[in-house]
C-alpha cells in the first residue's frame, strides 16, 4: 500500500485538510483472533479514501473552538439526574473521572480502585480544581465526551472516524502487525508510544519520560505519518459498540464500510437501570500496561458511554474524500 499524499484538493483545502494526512482507501483485515474476545473475529473490510488529523486534537485547538463558539463541555455541567436513576444527589455535580493512583499495590479486579469521579475536573482542569492546562497547549485535550468531540468536529467541518477508518490508519499500511510499528512493543529497546511502565496502578516508573499525557508527536509516527495512534489518549470513533465484530453473513458479499452495530446493542448489560449507549474507543492510552490492559494495539477496542469523558480520553477528526 502506498503512503498517503498530502494536500490534494478536497472541499476547502485552505481551511479543512491543509494540515491533514490523506489515506488511500483499500481492503484490510480488521480485528484480531489472538487477543481480547471483543476484537474478534478478524475479518476483511473495505475503507474508502479519507483525510485524518496527524495528531489527537490538542488543548490549544480545543481552546480556540471554545473561544469562538462559547461551547461548554459535558464535564462542566451538572449531570441530568434522569440519566442516573438512584444516584445520590450529592454525586450529581459538574466534574469528570480522573485517574487517581493508589500509593500501594491493590488487586486489579476493580477499576474503582484507581478512578475517581472528581468535582471540577474538565478539559481546563484535567485533575480537578487547582489543576490547569497552563504550559500544556500541545497535549491532547481530555475529559471529552462523544458529543463534545462531535461538536468540535462539526465546527471544524470534519467528522469523527469510523472504527474501521481509525484502525486502517493506525496500521500504517501494514497487514497483520501486532502494533502500529511492528510486532515488538519496544524494538531495539525504543519506546514507540506513551504507555505505562512499572507496577500498575501504583508504580509508574515513567521510563518513557511521562507520567500522564505527553505532548502530541513525542513518539515516532507510523508509516502514514500519524502520531499517537497508540497510547497517550484513547480516541472516540463514531461506531456503536458491540461485544464482537459483525461480519458479512454470506461468503459472496463484498466487504463494505464498517459502521458497528445498532445503538440498542451498545448498552452495558451490567447497567440495566442506566441505559446509556456506548461508542467504540481506539488506541489505548498512557495507562495501558502489560500487567492489566494490553490495548495499545490497532485491533484493540473499548466500550465507552457517550456521556462519559475521563482524564485519558481524547479524539482526532477525519474528512471523507468526496472527489471519487
N, C-alpha and C positions, 0 to 999 in steps of 0.2 A: 504494500500500500504506500502511495506517495505521501510525502509530508505536505501539510496544508499551505496553500498560498495565502498571502495577506493582502487585504485592501482591495479585493475585487469588488466592483460596484454592486451593492445590494441596497435598494431603497434610498437611504440617505447616508452615504459613506462618511460625510463630513461630521455627522453627529453620532451615528449609531455604531458602525462597525470599524471605525478608524483604528481603535486600539484592540480589536478582537482578532481571534485566530480562526481561519476558515478550515473546517474539517470536511474533507471529501467523503461523501456517503459510500456505503457498501454493506456487505454482509459480514457478520462475525458471530462467534459462539459466545453467547451471553450466559452468565451464571457459572456455577461450579457444582460438581457432584462430589467434591472431595472435602468440603469444609462444613459450614453450618447448614442445617436442613433447609432453611428458608432461601438459600441460594440455588437450590436445585429445582428442576432439572436443568443442566446445561443444554442450551438449545440455540438454533440458528435464528438470527433476527436481521432484518434489513433496516438500515438507517439512511435517511436522505441527507444531503449536504446541509450543513448549518455552520453558523459562526458561534464562538463561545468566548467568554471572558478569559483572559490568560491567568487570572488570579481570582480568589474569592473577593467579593465586594468589601472594601476597606472602610474603616471608621471615617476617613476623610470623604470618601464618596457618599456614604450614607448621611454624613453631616450636611453635605450640600443639598441632598434630597430633602431633608427635614427643613433646612433653612428656606428653600424655595417653595415648599408646599405646606409647611406647618404640621406635617404628619406626626401623629402620636402613636407610638408602638403599643402593642398589647400589654407589655410588662409595665408600662407607665400608667395603666388604667386599672381601677378596681374591677375584679372579675365579676361576671354576671352570675349571681347565685343560682339561677335556673340550670346552669351547666354543671353545678356541683351539688346535687341533692344530698342533704345530710351533713354538709360541711359546717363546721363551727363558724359562726360569724367572724370571730377573731382571726380566722385563717384566710378570709377573703380580703386581702389587701393588695395594693399595687406592688409588684415585685416579680421575681423570677427565680429559677432554680440554679444554684451555684455549687460547683464542686468544692467541697469543704473536707480536705483530707484529715483523717484522724491522726493522732500523734503516736499511734501504736498499731501493731498488727490486729486485724479484725477478720472474722470469717467473710468469705466472698459470696455468701448466699443471699445477701440483700443489699441492693444499691442504695437503700436509705441510710446506710452507714456512712456514706460519703457524699450524698447530695442533700442540700438544704434549701427549702423554699425561703428566700431571703428578702425581707422588706427593702424596697428601694433599689433592688438590683435591676438594671436595664442596660441598654446599649451604651448609655452615657456613664453609667456606674457599674461596671461589669462584675464587681464583687460585693456590691451593696453600698449603702450610704457611707460616704467618706472616700470611696474609691473613684477614680476618674480615668478618662482615656487621654489625659494630657501626655504628650510625647508618644502616643500610640496611633497616630494617624494612619500608619502603614500596616497596622494589624487588622485582621479580618473583623468586621462588625459581628457581635454576638448578641444573644438574647433576642433572636429574631424568630417570630412565628411564621407559619406558612403565609398568612395573609399579609404580614409585614413585608416579606420577601416579594410577594406578588405585587404589592403596591409600589415598591421600588422599581420592579421590572416594568410595570406599566408606565411609570413616569419616565423611565429611560428608553421607552419604546422598544423594549425587549420582552423576553418571556423567561420562564424557568424551564430547565431541560427536562425531558422525559428521563426515566431511569436508563433506558437503552442509549439515548444520546450521551448521557453522562458517562456510562460505562465504556462506550465505544471511544469517547475522547480520552478517558483515563488510561486505556490500554495502549495508546500511542501508536496504533498501527501494528501491534504485535499480538498474534493469536496464541492463547494458551499460557502466557506467562502468569506466574502466581502474583507478582507485584507489578506495579506500573513500569518498573525499570528492568525487571528480570525475575529470576527465580530465587535469588538470595535477598534476605532482608537488608543485610549490610554488606554489599560487595566490597571486597578488599578492606573491610572494617570501616567503610564510609557510611555516615548517616545520610539517608536519602529522604527522610521525612521527619517531621516533628511528632514523635510518639513518646511513649513512656519507657523510661529505663529504671530498673530497680524493683523493689518490692511494692506491689500495688495493694492498697491505695495510699499507703502512708510514707513510703520511702523512695521518692523520685530522686535519682542521683543527678538528673539534669545533664547527663553525659553529652547530649546533643546540643547543649547550650541554653535550653529553655525549660522553664518551669510550667508555663501555661501556653498561651498562644505566642506565635512568633511573627515577625514582620513577613508579609507575603513575599515570596520569592527568595526566602532564606536558604532553600534547599534546591537541588538541581531540578530543572524542568524535565518532563517526559519528552519523547521524541516528536510530539506535536508542538512543543514549546509551551506547554501548560504547567503552571506551578501549583503546588499544594493540592493536587488531585488526591493525594493520600496524606492523611494526618492533618495536623493543625486544627481544623474545624470540620465537623460533619456538614454536609450541604444538602439543602432541600431539592427534591425533584417534584414534578407535578403528577407523578403516578400515585394512585391509591395503593396502599399496601395490601398484599395478600400473603398468606403463610408460605406460599411457594410460587414459582413462576408458572404462568399459564402458557401452554404451547398449543399449536395447531392440532386439531383433532384428526385431521386427515393427512396422510403422507403426501397427498397431491397438492395441498395448499401451498401457495407461495408465501415464504416468510415475510411478514409485514412489520409495520412500526409497532413497537411495544408501548402500551399505554397502561399496563397494570390491570387490576381487577376493578369491579364496581365499588362505589363508595360504601355500600351496605356491607360488603365483605371485609372492610378495613377496620371495623370496630374491634376493640380489645375484648375477647370473650371473658377475660377475668374481671372486667369492669362493667357488668350489665346495667348498673344504675347510672352510669355516666357515659352514654353513647356518643363519644366524640370521635369522628373519623380520623384516620391516620394516613399520612403520606410516607413515601419512602425517602429515607436519608441515605447518602452515599459517602464513602471516602474515609470513614474513621476520623479520629481526632488525636490531639496531643495526649489523651487519656488511654488510648489503645495500648494494651500490654499483652505480651505473650502469656502472662500468668492469668489473664482474665478475659480479654477481648481481642481476638486476632482479626479484627475487622479493618485492618489497614491494607486492604486489597481491592482491586477494581470490582470483583464479583460480590464483595460483601454488601450487605444492606441492613437497614434498621428501620423499625416502625416508629413513627413519632406523631403524637396527637397534634392536629393542626393548630391548636391554640397554645401550644407549649414550646417556649424557647428555653434555652439553657446557656450556661457560660461556655459551651463548646459547640454551638450550632450557628452556622452562617449560611452563605449561599453564593452562587455565581449565576450569570444570566447567559442566554443564548438568543440568537436571531436566526430564524429559519430562512434558508435560501429560497427566494421567490423567483429567481431568474431562470430556473429549469436547467 
